[in-house]
């Protein structure tokens, strides 16, 4: 099976569905929207009448009209994905809608003045909406009783749905709710004039409410969100939104809540100091942080009225009641109102000092309790519970303690802890994984708890602890359906916001995922009955998943991350972590997932145990071998270098495997092009060397210096040979991490299978195909793909030699050209080298092509993407 580069494969998939065809757009008429294109709903919310417009699946609005007045038109790339029309005295007055530009979602606001729509900002929108509310005549003040409320002239009830997994209670225009009851228990009542409950969101499980959120608005139109949980048949007030914003605790904005005039949807963040990592400060009408509920497991077991048959919301096969009780008792943390005096007193008594110092909370993390300015989460991954501590970006944690025991302390002002992961056994921490920031570099640190004390350990021992926790757990097979975006007893659902929002699906404790589907279409199922899916990240656009990433645990105790892309409503394999790792291609890690037992999270180097230099008496003199450094000063003992370690492994592999693909490449130097062509190309192109560019197994007297001071003999090969040699050596460095199932089966290639490719005048079209495509809305590409059984032994552009190979050594089977102003600018070549596949990158400099490294290539692609104008949409009515 041929493997493709990232951009080459993306071009192939995207060209099947919507490349070379213009995206269909529709006209949204606010007066008379098409029912087969838009979903329309009329509501009354907090004394304002609204009408909601949302395009159906696979429908997009590129223009917005009201009567014959054009409100907005796409610039050729953006599409309207939601619109909210507010009425004033039964006439359209304010308009808010969201526009998706393909990579960013931004908001637009309009007001109707003198029969024309005028663009305004969020501040004007809120002020004008306040005027609309002030004009409403109050007909009555009443109270919600959420136990058995029904629709009437004062109350509107909307039952839960797939888009909004809660029952919503709102008051009609002209009525204020001054208090809220559930049966006979009062949850809230107004304390000031003008204060009211604008809406109530009731979440249910097994036909019983377990959580209620109240949207409270005061006379100045400032809003807050109050949350209540059912604990032992009593409703307990948990927190307010103001505390969440101030202290950065967890909160969850109600799903599908689109009203932009409430502070919890548009509260900005202030930057009081320079952050270590750059933070983008967005406009006030943008959501700036993922204020989503990350403590799902803590809530679930609390709401079942101590029903042990379904504690934590797990499936009925869970019978270890004692285990669940331990977890429950370990998670009894102060999630209550942080303004409560008892809570403040409790924190003071738990502090080691006699007096309470609030500054300690910003510099010390106590894993035995929940600090005020930290996110905390209880997460189940592959049948292991983890307690996660995520300090916010403006929190500097320089000490980690467990009650009064110090676990870790920073050695300098440049060190801080940015993440803590604690595996649980019977509700207790048994190990710790710390992510530490040292200047601009991340380091990893591991601890285990032995005889009540925390002792430093390493990654291998940490992995053994995790493996032991997974033993002897009875599991049931489940299927994860991407169409279901709400919690279930089989798997949890977490919403991840940011530049690339996604939904994380995790099987519950005691459940093992053996199938992932999207409705009736199967995306993945195991080839081996012992393979299982550990986590799923679904990336959605307009309610439809366009890409998913699956973390798959294989039967040989290795793992892989498989990426699938949806093209033409069909799911196809896009790439995998193992292939990317082997080819040294870029791999974007799944968001908010730091478990170090998986290979893709093991690129962080260990935290140094000693930071000072050793004395001269501790240094031993030894001969320098390939893979060791000669740059150390006398009297110093240096840490093993990561690059030199990889180089040493490559040399070991080459010496042990005489039939390796690199040996065959270097043996074929005599198969180079004619002397005149080789001389001209070699002199015209400068190939950038890096730490991996080494040339091996040669008897030539020319010498090439390699990293670490080792010297090896090397000829001066032609340019293509040099590029292929370095790419193959990179692959050998990672050979141990690649399983056999991803290796290419070697089939000898004959000379009759090879053809040449001339980019200036394509011929031999019976041997290859040419695909013209437009990718990412801005990039134009030409893909030359050899037909099955055929290969390119040479690639030319007129008289310029771009690639030259040989059927006995290395051949190209796909060549992608990126166009700039309709002229060739960048290229990548997919090359078969015996039983390895590598990717070569090139850039055109005037009339000559030069080989470049992957990082330079990716930067050039990004610059090209930005510089190109977006392709235009065509509107259909």
C-alpha positions in Angstrom: 0.0 0.0 0.0 1.4 3.4 -1.0 1.6 6.0 1.6 1.1 9.7 0.9 2.5 12.9 2.3 0.2 15.0 4.5 -0.5 17.6 1.8 -0.6 15.1 -1.1 -3.2 12.9 0.7 -5.3 15.8 1.7 -5.4 16.9 -1.9 -6.6 13.5 -3.0 -9.4 13.3 -0.4 -10.6 16.9 -0.7 -10.6 16.7 -4.5 -13.1 13.9 -4.4 -15.8 15.9 -2.6 -15.6 19.6 -3.2 -12.4 20.5 -5.1 -12.9 21.7 -8.6 -16.5 22.4 -7.8 -17.8 25.7 -6.4 -19.5 25.6 -3.0 -23.2 26.1 -3.1 -24.5 29.0 -1.1 -28.0 30.1 -0.2 -29.8 33.3 0.5 -31.2 33.7 4.0 -34.4 35.8 3.8 -35.4 36.9 7.3 -39.0 37.5 6.2 -39.5 34.2 4.3 -36.7 31.7 4.9 -36.7 28.4 2.9 -37.9 25.6 5.2 -35.8 23.0 3.3 -32.7 25.1 3.9 -33.1 26.8 7.3 -34.5 25.8 10.7 -36.5 28.6 12.2 -37.7 28.9 15.8 -39.5 31.8 17.6 -38.9 32.3 21.3 -39.5 34.8 24.1 -36.5 35.3 26.4 -36.1 37.9 29.2 -38.8 40.3 27.9 -37.6 40.2 24.3 -39.2 38.3 21.3 -36.6 36.5 19.1 -36.5 34.5 15.9 -33.6 32.0 15.4 -32.3 30.9 12.0 -29.9 28.0 11.6 -29.0 26.3 8.3 -29.7 22.6 8.1 -26.9 20.1 7.6 -24.7 20.7 4.5 -26.5 24.0 3.8 -24.7 27.4 3.9 -25.9 31.0 3.8 -23.8 33.4 1.8 -26.2 36.4 1.8 -28.7 37.8 4.4 -31.7 39.9 3.3 -34.6 41.5 5.2 -37.4 42.4 2.8 -35.3 43.6 -0.2 -32.6 45.2 2.0 -29.3 43.3 1.8 -27.8 43.1 5.3 -24.7 41.1 4.6 -22.9 39.3 1.8 -20.0 36.9 1.9 -16.6 38.1 0.9 -16.1 34.9 -1.0 -15.1 32.7 1.9 -17.3 33.2 4.9 -20.7 31.6 5.5 -23.4 32.5 7.9 -24.1 29.6 10.3 -26.5 31.2 12.7 -28.7 34.3 12.9 -30.7 35.8 15.8 -33.4 38.5 15.1 -34.7 40.6 18.0 -38.0 42.4 17.7 -39.0 45.8 19.0 -42.7 46.5 19.1 -43.3 43.5 16.9 -40.9 44.9 14.2 -37.4 43.6 13.3 -34.9 45.8 15.2 -31.6 44.0 16.1 -29.7 41.3 14.3 -26.9 39.2 15.5 -25.3 36.4 13.4 -22.2 34.2 13.3 -19.9 33.9 10.3 -17.5 31.0 9.7 -14.5 31.9 7.6 -13.2 28.4 7.5 -10.8 28.8 10.4 -12.4 31.4 12.6 -15.9 32.1 13.9 -16.7 35.8 14.3 -19.8 37.7 15.3 -21.6 40.6 13.5 -24.2 43.0 15.0 -26.7 45.2 13.1 -29.5 47.6 14.0 -32.3 48.7 11.7 -32.6 52.5 11.4 -34.8 54.3 8.9 -35.4 51.1 7.0 -31.7 50.4 6.6 -29.4 48.0 8.5 -26.5 49.6 10.2 -23.5 47.6 11.5 -22.7 48.1 15.2 -20.5 46.6 17.9 -21.4 44.4 20.9 -21.6 47.4 23.3 -24.2 49.2 21.2 -26.1 45.9 20.7 -26.3 45.4 24.5 -27.3 49.0 25.2 -30.0 49.0 22.5 -31.4 45.6 23.8 -31.6 47.1 27.2 -33.8 49.9 25.8 -36.1 47.3 24.3 -36.5 45.6 27.6 -37.2 48.9 29.5 -40.0 49.6 27.1 -41.9 46.4 28.0 -44.8 46.8 30.4 -44.6 44.5 33.4 -47.9 42.6 33.7 -47.0 40.4 36.7 -44.3 39.0 39.0 -44.4 35.3 39.7 -42.1 32.4 40.7 -40.9 29.2 38.9 -41.7 25.8 40.3 -39.4 23.5 38.3 -40.9 20.3 39.6 -44.0 20.2 37.3 -44.1 23.4 35.2 -46.2 23.6 32.1 -46.6 26.1 29.3 -49.0 28.9 30.1 -49.3 32.6 29.6 -46.4 33.3 31.9 -44.0 30.3 31.5 -42.5 28.8 28.3 -41.1 25.2 28.6 -38.8 23.7 26.0 -38.0 20.0 26.5 -34.5 18.6 26.1 -33.2 17.7 22.6 -30.1 16.6 21.0 -28.9 20.2 20.5 -29.8 21.2 24.0 -29.6 18.4 26.6 -31.7 20.2 29.2 -35.3 21.4 29.8 -35.4 25.1 29.6 -37.9 27.3 31.5 -38.3 31.0 30.5 -40.8 33.7 31.4 -43.0 35.3 28.7 -42.7 38.9 27.7 -44.1 41.2 30.4 -43.5 38.7 33.3 -40.7 38.5 35.9 -39.7 35.5 37.9 -38.6 36.7 41.3 -38.1 33.3 43.0 -37.5 29.7 42.0 -38.8 26.6 43.8 -38.4 22.8 43.3 -41.3 21.2 45.0 -41.2 22.8 48.5 -37.6 23.8 48.5 -36.7 27.4 47.6 -33.6 27.6 45.4 -33.4 31.3 44.8 -35.2 34.5 45.4 -34.6 38.1 44.3 -32.8 40.4 46.8 -32.9 43.7 44.9 -35.4 45.5 42.8 -35.2 44.5 39.2 -33.4 41.2 39.9 -35.0 38.3 38.2 -34.5 34.7 37.0 -34.3 35.0 33.2 -34.1 31.2 32.5 -33.7 27.9 34.3 -31.8 25.0 32.7 -32.6 21.6 34.2 -30.4 18.6 33.4 -31.9 15.1 33.9 -30.6 11.6 34.2 -32.9 8.5 34.3 -35.9 10.9 34.3 -34.7 12.8 37.4 -33.2 16.2 37.6 -29.6 16.1 39.0 -28.5 19.7 38.1 -30.2 23.1 37.7 -28.6 26.2 36.4 -30.3 29.6 36.9 -29.6 32.6 34.8 -30.0 35.6 37.1 -30.2 39.1 35.7 -30.2 42.3 37.7 -31.7 45.8 37.0 -28.4 46.8 35.2 -28.7 43.8 32.9 -25.6 42.2 34.5 -26.0 38.4 34.6 -24.6 35.5 36.5 -25.2 31.7 36.5 -26.1 29.9 39.7 -25.7 26.1 39.8 -27.4 23.6 42.1 -27.0 19.9 42.5 -29.2 17.3 44.0 -27.5 15.6 46.9 -29.5 13.1 49.0 -32.7 14.6 47.7 -31.7 18.2 48.7 -30.6 20.9 46.4 -27.2 22.4 47.2 -25.9 25.6 45.8 -22.5 24.9 44.3 -21.0 28.1 42.7 -21.7 31.2 40.8 -20.3 32.3 37.5 -18.7 35.4 39.0 -16.4 33.2 41.1 -15.6 31.1 38.1 -14.4 34.2 36.1 -12.5 35.6 39.0 -11.0 32.4 40.3 -10.9 30.5 37.0 -12.9 27.5 38.3 -15.0 25.2 36.1 -18.3 26.2 34.6 -20.4 25.1 31.7 -22.2 27.5 29.5 -25.6 25.9 28.5 -25.4 24.2 25.2 -26.9 26.0 22.2 -27.2 29.2 24.2 -26.7 31.9 21.5 -27.8 35.2 23.2 -24.7 37.5 23.0 -25.8 40.1 25.6 -25.1 38.0 28.7 -21.7 38.5 30.4 -20.8 34.9 30.7 -20.7 34.7 26.9 -18.6 37.7 26.3 -16.5 38.5 29.4 -13.0 39.4 28.4 -9.8 38.4 30.1 -7.2 40.9 31.3 -3.5 40.3 31.0 -1.8 41.9 34.0 1.7 40.7 33.1 3.7 39.2 30.3 2.9 35.5 29.9 5.6 32.8 29.3 3.4 31.6 26.4 1.8 34.3 24.2 -1.9 34.6 24.8 -4.3 36.1 22.3 -6.7 38.6 23.8 -9.9 38.5 21.8 -12.7 40.9 21.4 -15.3 41.1 24.2 -17.9 39.2 22.1 -15.7 36.1 21.8 -15.5 33.3 24.2 -11.9 33.5 25.5 -11.6 30.3 27.6 -13.1 26.8 27.5 -15.3 27.4 30.6 -16.8 23.9 30.2 -17.6 21.4 32.9 -14.6 19.1 33.3 -15.8 17.3 36.5 -18.4 15.1 35.0 -17.6 12.0 37.0 -17.8 13.9 40.3 -21.4 15.0 39.4 -22.7 11.7 38.2 -22.2 9.6 41.3 -23.7 12.4 43.4 -27.0 12.4 41.6 -28.1 8.7 41.8 -29.4 8.9 45.4 -26.8 6.5 46.5 -28.0 3.9 43.9 -25.0 1.5 43.8 -26.3 -0.3 40.8 -25.5 2.7 38.6 -23.0 4.7 40.5 -21.0 7.2 38.4 -23.6 6.6 35.7 -21.7 3.4 34.8 -23.3 0.4 33.1 -24.9 -2.3 35.2 -21.9 -4.6 34.9 -20.0 -2.6 37.5 -20.2 -4.5 40.8 -17.2 -3.2 42.7 -19.3 -1.0 45.1 -16.4 -0.7 47.6 -14.2 0.7 44.8 -16.8 3.3 43.9 -17.3 4.3 47.5 -13.5 4.8 47.9 -13.5 7.1 44.8 -16.5 9.0 46.2 -14.9 9.5 49.6 -11.7 10.7 48.0 -13.4 13.3 45.9 -15.3 15.0 48.7 -13.9 18.4 47.9 -15.1 22.0 48.7 -17.0 22.7 45.5 -19.3 25.0 47.4 -19.7 28.7 47.4 -16.2 30.2 47.7 -17.6 33.3 49.4 -18.7 31.1 52.3 -17.0 32.1 55.6 -16.8 28.4 56.7 -14.9 27.6 53.5 -12.4 30.4 54.1 -11.9 29.3 57.7 -11.3 25.7 56.5 -8.6 26.9 54.1 -7.0 28.8 56.8 -6.9 25.9 59.2 -5.4 23.6 56.5 -2.6 26.0 55.7 0.7 25.3 57.4 1.0 28.8 58.6 -0.9 30.2 61.5 -2.3 33.0 59.3 -4.0 32.8 56.0 -2.0 34.2 53.1 -3.8 34.3 49.8 -0.5 34.5 47.9 0.3 30.9 48.9 -2.7 29.7 46.7 -1.1 31.1 43.6 2.3 29.5 44.3 1.5 26.2 46.0 -0.7 23.4 44.8 -2.0 21.0 47.5 -3.2 17.8 45.7 -5.1 16.8 48.9 -7.6 19.6 48.3 -8.9 21.9 45.5 -7.2 25.2 45.3 -9.1 28.3 44.4 -7.4 29.1 41.1 -7.1 25.7 39.6 -9.1 23.5 37.2 -9.6 20.0 38.6 -11.0 17.0 36.9 -11.6 13.4 37.5 -11.2 11.5 34.2 -11.4 7.8 33.3 -9.0 6.7 30.5 -8.8 3.1 29.5 -10.3 1.9 32.8 -8.0 3.9 35.0 -9.1 7.0 37.0 -6.9 10.1 37.0 -7.2 13.2 39.0 -6.1 16.1 36.9 -4.9 19.5 38.1 -4.6 22.2 35.4 -3.3 25.6 36.7 -4.4 28.5 34.5 -1.9 30.5 32.4 -1.8 33.3 35.0 -1.1 31.0 37.9 2.5 30.3 38.9 2.8 27.0 40.8 6.2 26.6 42.3 5.4 24.1 45.0 3.4 20.9 44.9 2.5 19.4 48.3 0.3 16.6 49.6 -1.2 17.9 52.8 2.0 18.9 54.7 4.4 16.8 52.6 6.4 18.6 50.0 6.4 16.7 46.7 8.2 19.1 44.4 9.6 22.6 44.7 11.0 24.9 42.0 14.7 25.5 42.1 14.5 28.9 40.4 12.1 31.7 39.4 11.9 30.4 35.9 10.4 27.0 36.9 6.7 26.3 37.5 4.3 23.4 37.3 1.7 23.6 34.5 0.0 20.2 34.8 -0.4 17.4 37.4 -1.9 13.9 36.7 -2.5 11.6 39.6 -3.6 7.9 38.9 -6.1 6.7 41.4 -6.4 3.4 43.3 -9.3 3.0 45.6 -9.7 6.7 45.5 -6.2 7.5 46.6 -3.2 9.0 44.6 -0.6 6.3 44.0 1.5 8.1 41.4 2.1 11.5 40.0 3.1 12.9 36.6 4.2 16.5 36.6 4.6 18.7 33.6 7.1 21.4 34.5 8.0 24.6 32.6 11.7 25.6 32.7 12.0 28.8 30.9 10.6 28.0 27.4 11.0 24.2 27.7 8.8 21.6 29.2 10.1 18.8 31.4 8.5 15.7 32.8 8.7 14.4 36.4 7.3 11.2 37.9 6.6 10.1 41.4 5.2 7.0 43.1 3.8 6.7 46.6 5.6 4.1 48.6 4.9 3.5 52.3 3.2 6.9 52.6 6.0 8.8 51.0 6.5 10.3 47.6 9.6 9.0 45.8 10.9 10.0 42.4 10.7 7.4 39.7 10.9 7.2 35.9 8.5 6.7 32.9 8.9 2.9 32.7 8.0 2.4 36.4 5.1 4.8 36.0 3.8 2.7 33.0 4.1 -0.4 35.1 1.9 1.2 37.7 -0.7 2.1 35.1 -0.6 -1.4 33.6 -1.2 -3.0 37.0 -4.3 -0.8 37.6 -5.8 -2.2 34.3 -5.5 -5.8 35.3 -8.5 -8.0 36.3 -11.2 -5.5 35.3 -14.3 -7.0 33.8 -15.3 -5.0 30.8 -18.2 -4.9 28.3 -17.8 -4.0 24.6 -19.4 -0.7 23.5 -19.8 1.3 20.4 -19.2 5.1 20.3 -21.6 6.9 17.9 -20.5 10.4 16.9 -24.1 11.4 16.3 -24.7 11.2 20.0 -23.1 14.3 21.6 -24.6 13.9 25.1 -23.5 12.0 28.1 -24.5 8.3 28.4 -23.9 5.4 30.7 -21.4 4.0 28.2 -19.1 6.9 27.6 -18.4 10.5 28.7 -18.5 13.5 26.4 -16.2 16.6 26.9 -16.4 19.7 24.8 -13.0 21.3 23.9 -13.0 24.9 22.7 -10.2 26.8 21.1 -9.0 27.5 17.6 -10.0 24.0 16.6 -13.0 23.0 18.7 -13.6 19.3 19.2 -15.6 16.8 21.3 -13.7 14.1 23.3 -15.4 10.7 23.9 -14.0 8.5 26.6 -15.4 5.0 27.5 -16.6 4.7 31.1 -15.0 2.6 33.7 -15.7 -1.1 32.9 -16.4 -0.3 29.2 -14.1 -1.1 26.2 -14.8 0.5 22.8 -14.5 -2.0 19.9 -16.3 0.1 17.3 -16.7 3.7 16.3 -19.6 4.7 14.0 -21.1 7.8 12.5 -24.8 7.0 12.4 -25.0 3.8 10.3 -21.5 4.2 8.8 -18.6 2.3 10.5 -15.5 4.4 10.9 -13.3 1.9 12.8 -13.4 -1.6 14.1 -10.5 -3.7 15.3 -8.6 -6.2 13.0 -7.5 -8.0 16.2 -10.1 -8.8 18.8 -7.7 -7.5 21.5 -7.4 -4.0 20.0 -9.5 -1.3 21.5 -10.2 2.4 21.1 -9.2 4.4 24.1 -10.4 7.9 23.1 -12.1 9.7 20.2 -11.7 13.3 19.2 -14.4 14.5 16.8 -13.9 17.8 15.0 -17.2 19.3 14.0 -18.3 21.9 11.5 -21.9 23.1 11.6 -22.9 20.1 13.6 -21.3 17.5 11.3 -18.0 15.7 12.0 -15.4 16.3 9.3 -12.5 14.6 11.0 -11.9 12.2 13.9 -8.8 11.1 15.7 -8.8 7.7 17.4 -6.4 6.6 20.1 -6.1 2.9 19.5 -4.4 0.5 22.0 -3.1 -2.5 20.0 -2.8 -6.1 21.1 1.0 -5.9 21.1 0.9 -3.2 23.9 1.7 -0.4 21.4 -0.6 2.4 20.5 -1.4 4.5 17.4 -3.5 7.6 16.7 -5.5 7.1 13.5 -7.0 10.1 11.7 -10.0 9.7 9.5 -11.4 12.4 7.2 -15.0 12.7 5.9 -15.0 13.2 2.1 -18.3 13.0 0.3 -20.0 11.6 3.4 -17.5 8.7 3.4 -14.9 8.1 6.1 -11.4 7.3 4.9 -8.1 6.9 6.7 -6.1 10.1 6.5 -2.9 9.2 8.4 -1.6 7.7 11.6 0.8 8.7 14.3 3.1 5.8 13.6 3.4 6.6 10.0 4.0 10.3 10.8 6.5 9.4 13.4 8.4 7.1 11.0 8.4 9.7 8.2 9.2 12.6 10.5 6.1 14.3 9.4 4.4 16.9 11.6 1.8 15.4 14.0 -0.6 17.5 15.9 -1.4 16.0 19.3 -4.9 15.6 20.5 -6.0 18.5 22.7 -6.0 18.3 26.6 -4.6 14.8 26.7 -1.2 14.4 28.4 -1.0 10.7 29.5 2.7 9.9 29.2 2.1 6.2 28.8 1.3 6.8 25.1 4.2 7.3 22.7 3.0 10.6 21.2 3.3 12.3 24.6 6.9 11.0 25.3 8.7 13.8 23.5 9.2 15.7 26.7 12.6 15.3 28.2 13.0 14.4 31.9 13.4 17.0 34.6 17.1 17.1 35.5 17.9 15.6 38.9 21.0 17.7 39.3 21.4 21.1 37.8 25.0 21.9 39.0 28.2 20.8 37.4 30.3 18.0 38.9 33.8 18.5 40.0 36.8 17.4 38.0 37.4 14.4 40.2 34.0 12.9 39.1 34.9 13.0 35.4 36.4 9.9 33.7 38.4 10.1 30.5 37.2 7.9 27.6 37.5 7.6 23.9 34.9 9.3 21.7 32.6 7.1 19.7 29.8 8.1 17.3 26.9 9.3 19.3 29.0 11.0 22.1 29.8 14.7 22.3 33.2 16.2 22.2 32.1 19.7 23.0 32.1 19.2 26.8 34.6 21.1 28.8 37.1 19.2 31.0 35.7 18.9 34.5 32.1 18.7 33.5 29.7 15.8 33.2 27.0 16.4 30.6 23.6 14.9 30.2 23.2 12.3 27.3 22.1 14.3 24.3 18.9 13.3 22.5 20.2 13.9 19.0 23.4 12.0 19.7 21.4 9.1 21.1 19.4 8.9 17.9 22.5 9.0 15.8 24.1 6.2 17.8 21.0 4.1 17.3 21.1 4.7 13.6 24.7 3.6 13.4 24.0 0.5 15.5 21.2 -0.4 13.1 23.3 0.1 10.1 26.1 -2.1 11.4 23.8 -4.9 12.4 21.7 -5.0 9.2 23.9 -5.3 6.2 20.9 -5.6 3.9 19.3 -2.4 5.1 17.8 0.1 2.7 20.5 2.7 3.4 23.2 0.3 2.4 21.5 -0.3 -1.0 21.3 3.5 -1.5 24.9 4.2 -0.8 26.0 1.2 -2.9 24.2 2.7 -5.9 26.2 5.9 -6.1 27.6 4.7 -9.4 24.1 4.9 -10.9 24.2 8.6 -10.8 23.4 10.8 -13.8 26.0 11.9 -16.4 28.9 13.9 -15.2 27.8 17.1 -16.8 24.3 17.0 -15.3 25.6 16.0 -11.9 28.2 18.8 -12.0 25.7 21.5 -12.9 23.0 20.5 -10.4 25.4 20.0 -7.6 26.9 23.4 -8.1 23.5 25.2 -8.5 21.8 23.8 -5.4 22.9 24.1 -1.8 21.3 21.4 0.4 21.0 22.6 4.0 22.7 20.2 6.4 21.3 19.4 9.8 22.1 16.9 12.5 20.8 14.0 10.5 22.7 14.5 7.3 25.2 11.7 7.4 26.6 9.6 4.6 27.7 6.1 5.5 29.3 2.8 4.2 31.7 4.2 1.7 35.4 3.6 1.0 36.0 7.1 -0.5 38.6 9.2 1.2 36.5 12.3 1.5 35.4 12.9 5.1 32.1 14.4 6.5 31.7 15.5 10.1 28.7 14.2 11.9 27.2 15.4 15.1 29.1 14.4 18.2 32.5 14.7 16.6 32.6 11.3 14.9 34.1 11.2 11.4 32.8 8.9 8.7 33.9 8.4 5.1 31.6 9.5 2.4 31.6 10.1 -1.4 30.1 13.1 -3.0 26.8 11.7 -4.4 24.4 13.4 -6.7 21.8 15.7 -5.2 18.9 13.2 -5.1 21.1 10.5 -3.6 22.1 12.8 -0.8 18.5 13.8 0.0 17.3 10.2 -0.1 20.2 9.0 2.2 19.4 11.5 4.8 15.6 10.8 4.7 16.3 7.1 5.1 18.7 7.6 8.0 15.9 9.6 9.7 13.6 6.6 9.3 16.2 4.2 10.7 16.5 6.4 13.8 12.8 5.7 14.5 12.8 2.1 13.3 12.2 0.6 16.8 9.0 2.6 17.2 7.4 1.3 14.0 5.5 -1.9 14.1 5.7 -4.5 11.3 2.2 -3.9 10.1 3.1 -0.4 8.8 6.2 -1.5 6.9 6.2 -1.8 3.1 6.4 -5.3 1.7 9.4 -5.2 -0.7 8.7 -6.1 -4.3 11.5 -5.8 -6.8 11.0 -3.1 -9.4 12.1 -3.7 -13.0 13.4 -1.1 -15.4 10.2 -1.6 -17.5 8.1 -0.3 -14.6 9.9 3.1 -14.7 9.0 6.2 -16.7 10.2 9.8 -16.6 8.2 12.9 -15.9 8.7 16.2 -17.5 6.7 19.0 -15.8 7.1 21.4 -18.7 5.5 19.0 -21.2 3.7 16.0 -19.6 3.8 12.9 -21.8 3.3 9.2 -21.3 -0.1 9.9 -19.9 -0.9 6.2 -20.1 1.7 5.7 -17.2 0.5 8.4 -14.8 -2.3 10.7 -14.0 -2.4 14.4 -13.3 -4.9 16.0 -10.9 -5.4 19.7 -10.5 -6.8 20.6 -7.1 -7.5 23.5 -4.8 -6.7 22.9 -1.2 -7.7 24.8 2.0 -9.5 27.4 -0.2 -6.2 29.1 -1.1 -3.6 26.6 -2.4 -3.5 25.4 -6.0 -1.7 22.1 -6.6 -0.8 19.8 -9.4 -0.4 16.1 -8.4 1.4 13.7 -10.8 0.7 10.2 -9.6 2.1 7.1 -11.2 -0.4 4.5 -12.0 -0.3 1.2 -10.1 2.8 -0.7 -11.0 4.6 2.3 -12.5 7.2 4.6 -11.0 9.1 7.8 -11.9 12.8 7.1 -12.3 13.5 10.8 -13.1 11.6 14.1 -12.9 12.6 17.0 -15.1 11.4 20.5 -15.8 12.8 21.3 -19.3 16.6 20.9 -19.0 16.6 21.0 -15.2 16.9 17.7 -13.3 14.7 17.7 -10.2 14.8 14.1 -9.2 16.9 11.2 -10.4 16.6 7.6 -9.2 17.1 4.1 -10.3 14.8 1.0 -10.2 17.4 -0.9 -8.1 17.6 1.8 -5.4 15.0 4.6 -5.2 12.1 5.7 -7.3 9.3 8.3 -7.0 5.7 7.3 -7.2 4.0 10.7 -6.6 5.1 14.3 -7.2 3.1 17.3 -5.9 3.7 20.8 -7.2 2.4 23.9 -5.3 1.6 26.8 -7.6 2.3 30.5 -6.9 0.7 32.8 -9.4 0.1 29.8 -11.6 3.8 29.0 -11.6 5.7 26.2 -9.9 7.0 27.2 -6.4 7.1 24.3 -4.0 7.1 20.5 -4.4 7.2 17.3 -2.4 8.2 13.9 -3.8 7.0 10.6 -2.4 9.9 8.2 -2.8 10.1 4.4 -2.4 13.4 3.2 -1.1 13.3 -0.6 -1.1 11.1 -1.3 2.0 10.9 2.3 3.2 8.9 5.3 2.0 10.3 8.8 2.5 9.3 12.3 1.5 11.6 14.9 -0.2 10.8 18.6 -0.1 11.9 21.1 -2.8 11.6 24.8 -3.5 12.1 26.7 -6.7 14.6 29.5 -6.6 14.5 31.4 -9.9 15.0 28.7 -12.4 16.6 26.1 -10.2 15.0 23.6 -7.7 16.7 23.2 -4.4 16.1 20.5 -1.7 15.0 22.0 1.6 14.2 20.5 5.1 10.7 19.8 6.2 10.5 22.8 8.6 11.4 25.2 5.9 8.9 23.6 3.6 6.1 23.9 6.1 6.9 27.5 6.7 6.9 28.2 3.0 3.5 26.6 2.6 2.1 28.7 5.4 3.5 31.9 3.7 2.1 30.8 0.4 -1.4 30.1 1.9 -1.5 33.5 3.5 -0.4 35.4 0.4 -3.0 33.8 -1.8 -6.5 35.3 -2.1 -9.3 33.0 -1.1 -11.4 31.3 -3.8 -14.8 32.7 -4.4 -18.1 31.1 -3.6 -21.0 31.2 -6.1 -24.5 31.9 -4.7 -27.4 29.8 -5.8 -30.9 30.9 -5.1 
